[in-house]
Amino acid sequence: MDRFDAMAVLLAVVDKGGFSAAGRALRMPVTTVSRRITDLEDHLGAKLFVRTTRQVSLTEAGVAYVAAARRILGDVEEAEKNAAGEYAEPKGELVITAPIFFGRRHVMPVVEEFLQLHPRITVRLVLLDRNIPLVEDHIDMAVRIGPLPDSSMIATRIGQLRTVVCASPKFLGVHGVPSTPEMLRNLPCITFNAPFSSPRWRFHTSDQGLVEVPVDTRLSVSLAEAALDAAIHDIGVARLLQYQVAEAVQAGHLTPILESWEIPPTPVHLVHAGRGRLPLKMRLFLDLAAPKLRTILEGIQSGMPVP
């Protein structure tokens, strides 16, 4: 039995929440995942999981062993990077994740410049509109838009973004400009990431604080770019982040509405795992990307002044 491999499978089961999810993440049959865990338990002479038909949970021995396995695999990864010279010279693969729209528009140009500067570094840019676990998915650096959960991750704040409700001038000319969030109940709206539920948009009021208003979905899409295009083409009201609508607003294709009801701006960070020292490739990318992305976000803010 390869104990390092067994530890990796064990951590995948814990981090993904079950054997099936671990198998998908590892591209391994569930039967193989189960066999690896059983072999590890037999080797240790202790049960690591309590299995039920609905879920798996760690035993007391499992909790202790998982903590040790994380530490051991982390130390091995650190040793490999050190032996490969990643702390002494800029080389190796750098894995970065970012939201799709922001990544294509703003992170990609930074990556291109970074690659020109460091010919021995390769980059894998993972663009997803969801947060993925950095350590478990072997991600070096992430752009995170939104509040950060308490964790061991190290975050560098690079700016903030407004959440903008907007529609095309033609749409507003036909339907009128809503003066309160409640009026959205009677207007066709464009939503995304909520295709199977009645979406509710959040607003801020001086007397009630944050409130949620159900909206009438005319079109639901899975990407922010699609919502932006639909709003420009007069389909309905959209609620998007400032960087997604800035160019369309400046060009006169979209008009912000309900600005006095906007929720507080959402923070933007560059995030990386907090264990050990940074490989040189990560330090160099952080030193390049943080000021450049900060300048971009400041430019977006100045292009769409806060009401």
N, C-alpha and C positions, 0 to 999 in steps of 0.2 A: 504494500500500500504506500502510495506517495502521500506523505503527511501534509506537505505544502498544498498539494492539489485538493486533498480532503478538507483542509482548512478553508480554502477558497470556495469550495462548494458549500460548506457550512455557512460561511458569511453571506453567500448569495441567498440561501434559504431564509436567513434571518432578515437581511436587508430588503428582499423582495416580498417577504410575507408568506412564503409557502413554497412547496416543492415544484409545483407547476410553473409558477412565475420564475423561480430560479432556473428551471430547465430552459424556459424561453430565453432568459437573459444570457445563459451560458451556451445556448444552442446545443442542448444535451437532452436526450430522452428522460422523461420523469423517472422511469425505472432505473436509469443509471444514477440519477441524483439520489434516489432512495437507497440504492445499493451502496453508494459512497458513504452516506451517512451511517448506514447500518454497519459497514466495515469499520468506520471510525469508532462507533460506539462499542463494537466488539473489542477493538484494540485497546480502548480506554477502560473497558469493563464498567461503563457507566452509561445511563441513558441521558442523552442531551436534549431530547424533545419529548413533550407530552403530545401525542397525536390524537385528534378527534376527527370526526367526519367533516367538520367545518373549518378547523384551523389547527395550527401547530404553535405551541408555546414552549419556551425554554424551561428546562428544569433548573434547579439551583446549580447543579454541576455544569449545565449548559451555559448559564450566564457567565460563570467564572471562566470556562474554556473559551467562549467567544471573545471575551475581553483579552485573554492571553493571545488568541489567534490573531486578533487585529494588531496587537503590538508586535508580534513576531513577523507577520507579513509586511507590516510597515517598516520594520527594521531591515528586512531583506530587500525591499524596494529601495530604501535609502542606501543600503550598501551597494546595490547594483548601479545606482546612479553615480555614486562616488567612484566606483571602480571604472565606470565608463567615461569618467572625466566631465560629467555634466555640471559639476560645481566649479570647474577650472576653466572651461571654454564653452562658448555657445554652440551646442550641437544637439542632435537628437530630434525626436518628434514632440511638438507642442500641440496639445489638444485643447481647443477653445469651443465654448458653446455660447450662443446668443439667440435672442428672439429673431424670427425669420426676417421681418421687415427691417428692424434695426441692424441686424447683422449684414444683410445685403447692402443696405444703403450706407452705413457708417463704419461697421467693423471691418468689412472686406477691404476698403482702401487702406486701413491701418495695417492689416495683415500683408497686403501687397508690398507696402513700403518696408515692413519688417523683414520680409523674405529677401528683398533687394539688399538690405543691410547685412544679413546673416546667411550666407550661402550654405552653411552646414546644418541649418535648422530646417526641418519640414513642419508644416502645419496641417492639422486636420480640423476644419471648422464645421462644427455641428450646429445647424440652424433648426431650432425647434421652438414652438410657442408654448412650451411647458418647461418647468424646472426639473432637471434630472440630478440624481445624487452624484456629487463630484467624485468622491473616493471610490464608491462601488462601480461607477461607470468609467473610471480612469480618466477623468477630466482634469486638466491642469488649471484652467482659468475659465470663469463664467461672467457674462454680463447679466446682472439681475436687475429687473425693473420691478419695483414694489418693495414693501416692507420685508425685512429679512427676519427669519425665525432665529431664536437664540440657538447658537450652535458654536462649534469649535472653529468655524470658518473665519478667515481673515478677510475683511471687507475694506475696500478703498472707495469712498464716496466720490463720484464724478459729476453729480448734478441732480436735477429733479425735473419732472415733467408734469404739466397740467393734464387733466382728463377733460377733453373738449367735446361738447355736444354741438353738432353742426348739421347743416343741410344746405342744399344748393339754393342760390337766389331764386331760380325759377320755381322750385318746390315751395319756398316760403311765400313767393308771390301768389301762388295758387291756394295754399292752405293757411296762410297767415303765420305770424311769428308768435310762438307760445311765450307767455309772460311768466308762467309758473310751471314747475315740473309736472303737476297734476294734469296739465293740458296735453301732455304726451300720451295719455290714455286714449285720446281720440285722434291721434296722428299715426300714420304708418311709420314703423321704425325698422331699422336694420340692425340685427344683432349677430353676434358670433360667440362660439363656445358654449351655447346653451340651446341646442336644437331640440331637446326633449323636455324642456321645462318652460314655464312662463317666466321670462326674464324680468328682473327687477333692477333698475338703475339707481345708483346711490347719488344723493345730493346733500349739500350742507345748508342748513338754515340757521339764522342767528338765534332763534328762540328754541328750536328743537334739536339742534346739532345735526348729526347724520340721520337722514331718512331714506327709505327705499320706496321707489315708485314703480309699480308694474307698468310695462309698456306694451303697445300693440305691435307684435312682430309681423311685418309684411314679408320680410326676407331674412332668413337665418343662414349664415355662411360659416365656414370653418377657418377662414383666414382674414386678417385685418385688411389686407390689400383688396380683397373682394368687397368688403364692406365700404372701403373708401371709394372704389370705383362705382359702386351702386349709388352711393350718396351723391357723387358728382353727376351721375346720370339721372338724378331727380327721383329716385325710387323711394326715398324716405329720410328720416332723421337717423344719424349715426352717432355713436359715442366712442371716441377713439382717443388714443394718447396724442399728445401735442406733436411729437416728431412725425407721426403718421399723417397728420393733416396740414402741417406747416406750409408746405409748398402749394397745396391746393387753396389754402386760405389766402396766401400772398398773391396768388394768381387770380383771385376773385371767383374761383370755381366753387368754393364753400364759404359759408358764413357762420361763425360761432354764434350760438344762442344760449340763453340761460347762464351767462357767464357769472352773474352775481350769486348763483347757486352752486358753483363748482365745489367739489370736494377738495381738501388740501392736496397740494402737489405730491406726487409719488416719487420716492428717492430712486436713484440709479447708482449701482455699485459694480465694481470689478471685484470678484470673489475668488479666493483660492483656499485650499486646505491649509489648516493651521499647524500641521505637524512638521517639525524639523526646519532646516534652512531651505531657502528657495534655490532650486537649480538656476544656473546663470541664464538659461533660455527664458525662464519665467520672469526673472528680475528684469531682464532687458525688455521683454514685451510689456511688462507693467510700467516701466519707466517711459516707454514710447507711447503706449495706448492711453494711459490715464490723462496726461495733459491734452492730448489730441481730442479724445472723446469729451473731456471737460469743456474744451473750446467749442466743439460742435454743439453741445447742449446749451452753452451760454448763447451761441448764435441763434439757436431755435427759440430760446426765451426772448431775445431781443427782437427777433422777427415777428413774434406774436406777443406784444406787450401784455403784461398781467393787467386785467381790467381793474 
